[in-house]
Amino acid sequence: MELQIDIGFDQLVQLAKKLPPKQWTKLKQEVDKRQSARRSPDDLETFLLNAPTFSNYQLDEIAKTRKAINQCRTK
């Protein structure tokens, strides 16, 4: 059996305020967990800006390796 009730946001806030401390903590943890699951584009931007990058030496080595592989394939 399923019961569905339409309540307004203000009513929901009032109900949440009436919860005992233990249940309030549990509700807050669930809400925080759900919010952390959603990541904003800012999080991605921060991650990309702080991610490790290749050095010039590593980029040169990659270019040399690609050139050598391409030469092997064309022969």
C-alpha positions as CSV (number, residue, x, y, z in Angstrom):
1,M,0.0,0.0,0.0
2,E,1.3,3.4,-0.9
3,L,0.2,6.7,0.4
4,Q,1.0,10.0,-1.3
5,I,0.5,13.4,0.4
6,D,1.0,16.7,-1.3
7,I,2.4,19.2,1.3
8,G,4.0,22.6,0.8
9,F,7.6,23.4,1.4
10,D,6.8,25.4,4.5
11,Q,4.8,22.5,6.0
12,L,7.8,20.2,5.3
13,V,10.1,22.5,7.1
14,Q,7.7,22.7,10.1
15,L,7.6,18.9,10.2
16,A,11.3,18.6,10.0
17,K,11.7,21.0,12.9
18,K,9.5,18.8,15.0
19,L,11.7,15.7,14.6
20,P,13.5,14.4,17.6
21,P,17.3,15.1,17.6
22,K,18.2,11.6,16.6
23,Q,15.9,11.6,13.6
24,W,16.9,15.1,12.6
25,T,20.5,14.0,12.5
26,K,19.6,11.0,10.3
27,L,17.5,13.2,8.0
28,K,20.4,15.7,7.7
29,Q,22.9,13.0,6.9
30,E,20.6,11.7,4.1
31,V,20.1,15.2,2.6
32,D,23.9,15.9,2.8
33,K,24.7,12.5,1.2
34,R,22.3,13.3,-1.7
35,Q,23.8,16.8,-2.2
36,S,27.3,15.4,-2.3
37,A,26.2,12.9,-5.0
38,R,25.3,15.9,-7.2
39,R,28.4,17.6,-8.4
40,S,28.4,21.0,-9.8
41,P,30.4,22.1,-12.9
42,D,32.6,24.1,-10.5
43,D,33.8,20.8,-8.9
44,L,34.8,19.5,-12.4
45,E,36.6,22.7,-13.2
46,T,38.5,22.6,-9.9
47,F,39.4,19.0,-10.5
48,L,40.7,19.7,-14.0
49,L,42.7,22.8,-12.9
50,N,44.3,20.8,-10.1
51,A,44.9,17.6,-12.1
52,P,48.4,16.5,-12.9
53,T,49.8,17.6,-16.3
54,F,52.5,16.3,-18.6
55,S,55.9,18.0,-18.6
56,N,57.5,19.1,-21.8
57,Y,59.8,16.2,-21.6
58,Q,56.9,13.7,-21.4
59,L,55.1,15.4,-24.3
60,D,58.3,15.1,-26.4
61,E,58.6,11.4,-25.6
62,I,55.0,10.9,-26.6
63,A,55.5,12.7,-29.9
64,K,58.6,10.6,-30.6
65,T,56.8,7.4,-29.8
66,R,53.9,8.3,-32.0
67,K,56.2,9.1,-34.9
68,A,58.0,5.7,-34.4
69,I,54.7,3.8,-34.3
70,N,53.5,5.6,-37.5
71,Q,56.7,4.8,-39.3
72,C,56.3,1.1,-38.4
73,R,52.7,1.0,-39.7
74,T,53.6,2.6,-43.0
75,K,56.4,0.1,-43.8
